[in-house]
Amino acid sequence: MAKNIALVVKPDAHARRHADALERWLAERGHTVVRRPSDADTSTTPRPGNEVAPDDLHFVLVLGGDGTLLSAVRWLGDNQVPILGIKFGELGFLAEAGEEQIHMAVQAILDNHFTTWPRMRLEAEIWRGGERLAHEIVFNDVVINKGALARLALIKTHVDDRHLTDYRADGLIVATPTGSTAYSLAAGGPIMHPAVEGILLTPICPFTLTNRPLIVPPGSRIKIQLAERSADIMLTFDGQVGLPIDESHTILIRKADRPVNLITLPERNFFDVLRTKLKWSGSR
């Protein structure tokens, strides 16, 4: 039976060649391919939600690194179509297969020999006064970050309407379990297994050394405001888009209603990925 399949391709000559060959291979078997280049470059404003994936896709195949996959997730929006990453990047945790496994993986999916792993996302709203300025769904993280020459940010943080703390830091990362192996990990946050639902708050270079990363329940509602007059502070979503914020903005973050359905291959194990990507050796 013919299927509609989407390809999201990293802007790289090597990835494009593989995508061209795969597109011909699928067309020869009667399948329809929707080809989309990655738009992983960061923008200064959230993109309007008028460009969305078709509703009738069987699955999405991403040829690239984690940034390309994040771009594909944004394109899918609330569409629950399964998505598979093929690694064409450097360090990355989201790709399920290497480029040498493309045809084997695609054939398994076409034969319905695959499973999916729902991964939680976050919903973020940005308000000023009574006006909602932006609404974003993220797979990895929402990040508040100061510019290179800006003073430390004072970030007032509430969880379920209770004051948590005022982080004086270079910024704050609010991450999903999937996002715990991204920017949060580089900032000293813990690694969360993707099956352990929770929301991770990781301060970036906090002035107070006792401000440590914190995991709160997945049902928590997080409210963030800058506590004093601030300049050169950016809010970014999955490192894909962002907007400048100041003390007049309020950021509300909670678990999103719909997850991302990542396709998993039988031979791939999360702990094997950690050991490989982080170069853990262990005993011999």
Secondary structure, 3 states (H helix, E strand, C coil): CCCEEEEEECCCHHHHHHHHHHHHHHHHCCCEEEEEECCCCCECCCCCCCCCCCCCCCEEEEEECHHHHHHHHHHHCCCCCCEEEEECCCCCCCCCEEHHHHHHHHHHHHCCCCEEEEECCEEEEEEECCEEEEEEEECCEEEEEECCCCCCEEEEEEECCEEEEEEEECEEEEECCHHHHCHHHHCCCCCCCCCCCCEEEEEECCCCCCCCCEEECCCCCEEEEECCCCCCEEEEECCCEEEEECCCEEEEEEECCCCEEEEECCCCCHHHHHHHHCCCCCCC
